[in-house]
Amino acid sequence: MNTLSFRWFLAVAGCGCAVLGSLSRVLGQTALVSEGFESVFPAGWSVGDADTNGSPAYWGKVNAAFGGRAPHSGSWKGYCAGIGFAGTTNAPNYTNYMAAYISRTISLTGYSRVNLRFWNLVPSIETGYDYCRVLLDGTVLWSNGLPLSTWTEVATNLNAFAGASRTLRFEFVSDYSVTREGWYLDDIDVTAGTAPIMEQFSSLALTNYTGYVIDADRLTNNPAYNRDALRVQTVFATENFTPSTSNLAYRLQFRLLNSAGVAFPILETNGVTNANYTFNLVTNVSLGGARRLLVTNGAALRPAARLDPYDTYRVECRLFRGAVDTGLVRTDGPYQFFHFTNLVSSDAAFNILTRLNSVQTNRIYMVNTVPGQSNFLFTVDYETHCYDSFTNPANPVITFPLVLTYSLYNASGLPVALRSNSQVIYDATYSYEPGSTNPVQPWARYRSATLAVEPIGQLDSVNQTYYLHVTISHTNQPGQPALVGNSTNSITTRLLHFNGRLYFGNIETRFSSLANSPAPGSLGSGYINTVLAVNNNSGVVTGDPNHTYGDGTPLPVRLRPNGNAELSSGSVVLNAPSPDAFTLQNVRVTRGPITLSTDGARANLTVTLPTGFGYTTNNVDTLRYLQATLDFANVTNLDTLRYLQATLDFANVTLNQALIPASDSLTYAPGP
């Protein structure tokens, strides 16, 4: 068995290499046979007992508890007397007169390089009489008649048999007396390759990711302080498709790539950067014939500059055999890092890093005339990280200004003028995470802020959608310019901008309170449907503010690009003074309940004639009221007019903006 040592290799002055190697079952280059006894058995195999002298006993799969011997891998293993064994499951024995076998045909056609490997265990056997063996087309490849107390791998090269179909056979033979536990098999592999040496990358992993890189950790020899570098582990398999031992020199070339695929500077093994920003690790492997080795390497990649907290990075590893690029490359990531480069515990800087995570719409409507709702609201999620005074047990609190700068754009990218475009937040943070020790951890805080965004002009809610662009910045050192962080956008969405006017037909009203949060509905020709629930009796008729409405009832409306809202269905009844009367050309008119609808304003009117005037309808065919003047025509019997009335009632009269009759004439037609 090849056994190699393992240690981390650090990017410091000097050179060295490290590797952990051990024989292990991994995926082959081309798997022709892979039997771990984990699924249905003997599917694909022939099993039996070729010795007819005794009771039949032959191969079967047994579980992990059988015989008190755990499988080499998984939960099952093969046992030479799995069917027909003697003794108990805790202490099984094979039987006399056995020639138990498992065999199958394997096609080696089209292959020139083939290996066979299997793991076997022989707790006890009648030495010198009973034996295990492996055959290919009747040719003995391997045999054993001795105990093997631990799982042991057997590897043999089959190149001499390549190019045709062959029969592979595992056989256990016992004589007429003395039985023992016998032979176990697990993880039988037949693999084919196209070259004498073949490799396969199994994994690449960043093993110490915490989200931080802390340069000050390199000032201590405490192994827990390992955050100054990206510690990665690689695993690759190498397989020898020849019968002879090969001594191989591998080079693992590491790079740290940003989101654009550009190499970031990292220190080489000599403690400085090279022209290609690579870290190269060399490991030597001695690989026996037909052997496959799983090689594990550890490397520490130390950035030579400050990592950008707003970018992402991937670790890349490329495998070379000698000077030849195997073509095998593996990446891990992406990762984001907060990189603290401060080496002094209490320097002048705050040593704070920030990141803006998201911008979300909170209130997508605004009404110019509604207090507290005259702007759009956006929620900003951000985080702050501090690593300062890391040797000071007092863990002082730091207060620093953080600024959120924002701009509103329509979907075409044109900016919208705003009354304000920034918000300053005075934030406070511990120097490091309270209670953390050996090592202390950076103090992370995840915060939210609400931005009140108020356009100077009217937004077009019908033909445009909008998004908010926000940038975070903060002061990291008093007296120094602010550090500008990252930026992010909200999703593009429709914003409903009401100017505060609600029209009922041609009647203009204004409102100053809402009981609902209007949401965009379907688009029409020149408008968008939505709903307004005016409440607190805040709706007033512009032409007569003494008439109001608003009990919170939802009103379907159409919002126009200029911010006007128009009732699209339904109606409201106005609240009015009592009595609700007005004088027109010295004639007193009293209004009944006024209804506002899509047709405008309508009400029943009662006209009180001036003193000394009256009328009767007896035998009167037509009675006309025109600007306080009564004209009588075709009266057949004037004597009947002696019973006079002083009021005239008019039903469902259309009113204008001032809530008086829209027409200069009212026609009274009482009927016969």
SVG drawing of the C-alpha trace seen along z (x, -y; Angstrom):
<svg xmlns="http://www.w3.org/2000/svg" viewBox="-113 -90 126 126">
<polyline fill="none" stroke="black" stroke-width="0.4" points="0.0,0.0 1.3,-3.5 1.1,-5.7 2.1,-9.4 2.1,-12.0 0.0,-15.1 0.5,-18.7 -0.7,-22.2 1.6,-24.1 1.8,-27.9 2.7,-30.6 5.7,-31.9 9.3,-32.3 10.9,-28.9 9.6,-26.0 8.1,-22.7 5.3,-20.4 2.7,-18.3 0.4,-15.4 -1.7,-12.9 -2.0,-9.6 -3.7,-6.4 -5.2,-3.6 -8.9,-4.2 -11.8,-3.1 -12.7,-6.0 -14.4,-6.2 -12.3,-4.6 -11.5,-6.2 -13.9,-3.9 -15.7,-1.5 -16.3,1.9 -17.2,3.6 -18.1,2.0 -19.4,4.4 -19.8,3.2 -22.6,5.6 -24.9,2.6 -27.6,3.4 -29.2,6.5 -26.8,9.5 -26.0,11.7 -27.3,9.5 -24.8,9.8 -22.9,12.6 -23.2,16.4 -22.9,18.0 -22.7,21.6 -20.8,24.5 -18.8,26.6 -18.0,29.3 -21.0,31.8 -19.7,33.8 -21.0,31.7 -24.1,29.6 -24.2,26.6 -22.6,23.5 -21.7,20.5 -21.4,16.7 -24.0,14.3 -24.1,10.8 -24.2,10.3 -24.7,7.2 -22.3,5.2 -23.0,7.1 -22.4,10.5 -19.3,12.1 -18.6,9.0 -16.6,7.7 -17.6,4.3 -17.6,4.0 -14.7,2.2 -17.2,-0.4 -21.0,-0.8 -23.3,1.6 -22.8,4.9 -20.1,7.3 -19.7,10.6 -19.1,13.9 -17.9,17.1 -20.6,19.1 -23.3,16.4 -25.7,19.1 -25.3,22.4 -22.8,21.2 -22.3,23.2 -22.3,21.7 -24.1,18.5 -24.2,15.0 -22.0,13.9 -19.5,16.7 -20.0,18.1 -17.9,20.9 -17.6,22.2 -18.3,25.9 -16.3,28.9 -16.3,29.8 -16.7,26.3 -15.8,24.8 -17.9,21.6 -17.6,19.2 -18.9,15.9 -18.1,15.3 -19.1,13.0 -18.2,12.1 -16.5,8.8 -15.9,7.2 -12.4,5.9 -13.0,5.4 -11.7,2.0 -9.5,1.5 -5.8,1.9 -5.2,0.9 -7.2,2.6 -6.9,3.0 -8.5,5.3 -8.8,4.3 -10.7,5.8 -10.6,5.7 -10.6,8.9 -10.6,10.2 -9.7,13.7 -10.3,13.8 -9.3,17.5 -8.6,20.4 -7.3,23.9 -3.8,23.0 -2.2,25.2 -5.4,26.9 -8.1,24.4 -7.5,21.3 -8.9,18.3 -8.1,17.5 -9.0,15.2 -9.0,16.4 -9.5,14.9 -10.4,17.3 -9.1,20.1 -5.7,18.3 -5.0,17.8 -4.3,14.1 -4.0,14.3 -4.3,16.9 -4.0,17.0 -4.2,19.6 -3.3,17.4 -5.4,15.3 -5.7,11.6 -6.8,9.9 -7.6,6.5 -9.2,5.5 -6.5,5.6 -6.5,4.4 -5.3,6.6 -4.5,4.9 -3.4,6.6 -2.9,5.4 -4.9,7.1 -3.4,5.4 -2.3,8.9 -6.0,9.9 -7.3,6.7 -9.1,6.6 -11.6,9.5 -14.4,10.8 -13.1,12.6 -14.6,14.5 -13.7,13.2 -14.0,15.7 -13.6,15.5 -13.3,19.0 -13.1,20.3 -12.1,24.0 -12.2,26.1 -11.3,29.8 -13.0,32.6 -12.2,31.5 -11.5,28.5 -13.5,25.4 -12.9,21.7 -14.5,18.4 -13.2,18.0 -13.2,15.3 -14.9,11.9 -14.9,9.6 -15.9,6.0 -15.4,3.2 -14.5,5.2 -13.5,2.8 -12.4,3.4 -11.4,0.2 -10.1,-0.7 -7.8,-3.6 -6.4,-5.1 -3.0,-6.0 -0.4,-4.5 -1.1,-7.0 -4.5,-8.5 -5.8,-11.1 -9.2,-12.2 -10.0,-15.3 -12.3,-14.3 -12.7,-17.5 -11.5,-21.0 -12.9,-22.7 -12.2,-25.9 -12.1,-24.5 -11.8,-27.5 -14.4,-29.8 -16.0,-32.2 -16.6,-35.1 -13.5,-36.9 -9.8,-37.2 -7.9,-38.7 -4.3,-39.6 -3.6,-40.1 -3.9,-36.3 -0.5,-35.8 1.1,-37.6 0.3,-34.6 1.4,-31.0 -1.9,-29.9 -3.3,-27.4 -6.8,-28.7 -5.8,-32.0 -5.8,-30.8 -7.9,-33.4 -5.0,-35.2 -5.2,-32.7 -7.7,-30.7 -7.0,-27.2 -8.0,-24.8 -8.0,-21.0 -7.7,-19.1 -8.3,-15.4 -7.4,-13.7 -7.0,-10.1 -4.1,-8.7 -4.2,-5.2 -1.3,-3.2 -2.4,-1.2 0.9,0.6 2.2,3.6 5.3,1.6 5.7,-1.0 5.8,-4.6 7.4,-7.5 5.4,-10.7 5.9,-14.4 2.6,-16.3 2.2,-20.1 -1.0,-21.7 -1.4,-25.2 -3.8,-27.4 -5.3,-30.7 -7.9,-33.0 -10.3,-34.4 -12.7,-37.3 -16.1,-37.4 -14.7,-38.5 -12.3,-35.5 -9.3,-37.7 -6.5,-36.3 -6.2,-38.1 -2.7,-38.5 -1.7,-35.8 1.6,-35.0 3.7,-32.2 5.5,-29.6 8.4,-32.0 6.2,-34.7 6.0,-37.0 3.7,-37.1 4.7,-35.7 3.7,-37.1 0.7,-34.8 -0.6,-35.2 -0.4,-31.5 0.5,-29.3 2.3,-26.1 2.4,-23.0 4.6,-20.0 4.0,-16.5 5.8,-13.2 3.9,-9.9 5.2,-6.4 2.4,-4.4 2.6,-0.6 1.5,1.3 -2.4,1.4 -2.7,-0.7 -4.9,-3.7 -4.1,-6.3 -6.3,-9.0 -4.0,-12.0 -5.1,-14.7 -3.2,-18.1 -3.7,-21.2 -2.6,-24.7 -3.0,-28.1 -3.6,-30.9 -2.7,-34.3 -4.0,-37.4 -1.3,-39.9 -3.9,-42.8 -7.2,-43.6 -10.1,-41.5 -13.0,-43.5 -16.0,-42.8 -18.4,-43.6 -16.9,-41.1 -17.0,-37.3 -14.0,-34.9 -13.4,-31.3 -10.5,-29.1 -9.1,-27.3 -6.7,-24.3 -5.1,-22.9 -3.2,-19.5 0.1,-19.0 2.1,-15.8 5.7,-16.9 5.6,-19.7 2.5,-18.3 -0.9,-19.9 -3.3,-16.9 -6.2,-19.1 -7.8,-18.5 -9.0,-21.7 -11.4,-22.2 -13.0,-25.3 -14.7,-26.1 -16.9,-29.1 -18.1,-31.7 -17.3,-33.2 -17.4,-36.8 -15.0,-38.0 -14.6,-40.9 -10.9,-41.4 -9.4,-43.2 -5.9,-44.3 -5.3,-46.1 -2.4,-44.7 -2.5,-47.1 -5.2,-46.4 -6.2,-50.1 -5.1,-52.1 -6.8,-55.4 -9.2,-53.7 -12.6,-52.3 -11.8,-49.2 -15.4,-48.8 -16.7,-47.3 -20.2,-47.6 -22.2,-45.9 -25.5,-46.8 -27.6,-43.7 -31.0,-44.6 -33.4,-47.4 -37.1,-46.6 -40.3,-48.5 -42.2,-49.2 -44.9,-51.6 -45.5,-51.9 -48.0,-54.7 -47.9,-58.4 -50.5,-61.1 -49.4,-64.7 -52.2,-65.8 -52.1,-63.0 -49.8,-63.7 -47.4,-60.8 -48.1,-59.3 -46.7,-62.0 -43.6,-59.9 -42.7,-56.4 -41.0,-54.1 -38.1,-51.7 -36.5,-49.3 -32.7,-49.0 -31.0,-45.9 -27.3,-46.3 -24.7,-44.8 -21.7,-46.2 -18.7,-44.3 -16.1,-45.6 -12.7,-44.2 -10.9,-46.7 -9.2,-46.8 -8.9,-43.0 -6.5,-42.8 -8.6,-45.2 -10.8,-43.3 -13.0,-46.4 -14.4,-45.9 -15.1,-49.6 -18.3,-50.8 -17.7,-52.7 -20.2,-55.3 -19.7,-56.1 -21.8,-57.9 -23.2,-55.7 -24.7,-57.3 -27.3,-55.9 -27.3,-57.8 -30.2,-57.2 -31.6,-58.1 -34.9,-57.3 -34.9,-56.3 -37.6,-55.3 -37.3,-52.0 -35.5,-53.8 -32.7,-55.0 -33.8,-58.6 -33.4,-60.2 -36.2,-61.7 -35.6,-64.9 -36.0,-64.2 -36.4,-66.6 -33.6,-64.7 -31.2,-62.0 -29.4,-60.9 -29.9,-59.7 -27.3,-59.8 -27.5,-57.1 -25.3,-57.3 -24.6,-53.7 -23.0,-52.1 -21.0,-48.8 -18.8,-46.9 -15.2,-46.6 -15.6,-42.8 -18.2,-40.2 -19.0,-40.3 -18.1,-37.2 -15.9,-35.7 -12.3,-34.6 -9.4,-32.8 -9.7,-34.2 -12.2,-37.1 -14.6,-37.3 -15.6,-40.4 -18.9,-41.9 -21.5,-41.5 -24.7,-43.5 -27.6,-43.1 -29.7,-46.2 -32.6,-47.8 -33.3,-51.4 -36.4,-53.0 -35.9,-55.6 -38.7,-58.2 -38.4,-59.1 -40.3,-62.2 -40.3,-63.3 -40.3,-67.0 -42.6,-66.6 -45.4,-64.3 -44.6,-60.7 -46.3,-59.0 -47.9,-56.0 -49.5,-54.8 -46.7,-54.8 -43.6,-54.3 -42.2,-52.0 -39.4,-53.0 -36.5,-51.7 -34.3,-53.1 -30.5,-53.0 -28.9,-53.1 -25.2,-53.4 -23.8,-52.8 -20.8,-54.6 -19.3,-55.3 -16.5,-57.0 -13.8,-54.6 -11.4,-57.1 -12.2,-60.6 -11.0,-63.3 -10.7,-61.0 -13.0,-60.8 -15.9,-58.4 -15.4,-54.9 -17.8,-54.4 -19.2,-50.8 -21.4,-48.9 -24.6,-49.9 -27.8,-47.9 -31.2,-48.5 -34.7,-47.8 -36.7,-45.8 -38.4,-47.9 -42.0,-48.5 -45.0,-50.7 -45.4,-53.5 -48.8,-55.1 -48.5,-58.9 -51.7,-60.6 -51.8,-64.4 -54.8,-64.4 -57.6,-65.2 -60.4,-62.7 -63.0,-63.5 -66.6,-62.4 -67.4,-63.0 -66.6,-66.8 -66.7,-67.4 -63.3,-67.9 -62.7,-66.9 -59.6,-66.7 -58.8,-64.2 -56.3,-64.1 -56.7,-60.7 -56.9,-57.1 -57.9,-53.9 -56.2,-51.6 -52.9,-51.1 -53.7,-51.5 -52.2,-48.8 -51.8,-48.8 -54.6,-47.1 -55.1,-46.6 -54.0,-49.1 -56.4,-50.9 -56.1,-53.4 -54.4,-56.3 -55.1,-55.1 -54.4,-52.4 -57.1,-51.0 -56.8,-51.1 -58.9,-51.7 -59.1,-54.6 -60.8,-54.3 -61.1,-58.0 -61.8,-58.1 -62.1,-60.5 -64.5,-62.6 -61.4,-64.1 -62.8,-64.3 -64.0,-67.8 -65.6,-69.3 -63.2,-71.9 -66.0,-74.3 -67.8,-74.0 -65.6,-72.8 -68.6,-72.6 -69.6,-69.4 -67.5,-66.3 -67.3,-62.5 -65.1,-59.7 -66.2,-56.8 -63.5,-54.4 -65.6,-52.7 -63.4,-51.4 -63.9,-53.4 -62.8,-52.0 -60.8,-54.8 -58.7,-55.4 -55.3,-57.1 -54.2,-59.3 -50.6,-60.2 -51.0,-63.7 -51.9,-62.2 -55.7,-62.8 -57.9,-60.0 -61.4,-59.5 -64.2,-57.5 -64.8,-54.5 -68.0,-53.1 -70.1,-53.5 -71.1,-56.7 -70.9,-58.6 -73.4,-60.8 -72.0,-64.0 -72.1,-65.2 -73.7,-68.7 -74.6,-71.5 -78.1,-71.5 -80.0,-73.1 -78.1,-72.8 -79.4,-75.9 -78.2,-78.7 -79.7,-81.8 -79.7,-82.3 -81.0,-85.7 -82.9,-86.3 -84.5,-82.9 -83.7,-80.4 -82.9,-76.9 -82.6,-74.0 -80.6,-70.9 -81.5,-67.4 -78.7,-64.7 -76.1,-65.2 -74.8,-62.1 -71.4,-62.1 -71.0,-59.4 -69.3,-59.0 -72.0,-61.4 -71.0,-64.2 -73.2,-65.7 -77.0,-65.3 -79.5,-66.3 -83.2,-67.1 -83.8,-70.8 -86.6,-72.8 -87.1,-76.4 -88.8,-78.8 -90.4,-81.7 -90.0,-85.3 -92.5,-86.8 -95.7,-87.7 -95.2,-85.0 -97.1,-81.7 -98.7,-79.4 -101.3,-76.7 -101.3,-73.9 -105.2,-73.9 -105.8,-73.7 -102.3,-74.9 -100.8,-73.1 -97.3,-74.5 -95.6,-76.2 -92.1,-77.5 -89.5,-78.8 -86.8,-80.9 -84.5,-82.9 -87.0,-83.5 -89.8,-84.6 -93.0,-82.7 -94.8,-82.9 -98.3,-81.5 -99.9,-80.7 -103.2,-79.2 -104.9,-79.6 -108.6,-78.6 -109.9,-79.6 -107.9,-82.2 -110.3,-81.9 -108.7,-78.5 -105.4,-80.2 -106.6,-81.5 -104.9,-78.6 -101.2,-79.5 -98.0,-77.4 -94.7,-79.0 -92.2,-76.1 -91.2,-74.2 -89.6,-70.7 -87.1,-69.6 -85.8,-66.0 -82.4,-64.7 -80.9,-68.0 -77.4,-68.0 -75.1,-70.3 -71.9,-72.1 -68.6,-72.4 -70.1,-74.9 -73.0,-72.4 -75.6,-74.7 -77.7,-73.8 -75.6,-73.3 -78.3,-74.8 -79.6,-78.4 -83.2,-77.0 -85.2,-74.6 -88.5,-73.3 -91.2,-72.4 -93.7,-69.9 -96.1,-68.7 -98.5,-66.9 -102.3,-66.9"/>
</svg>
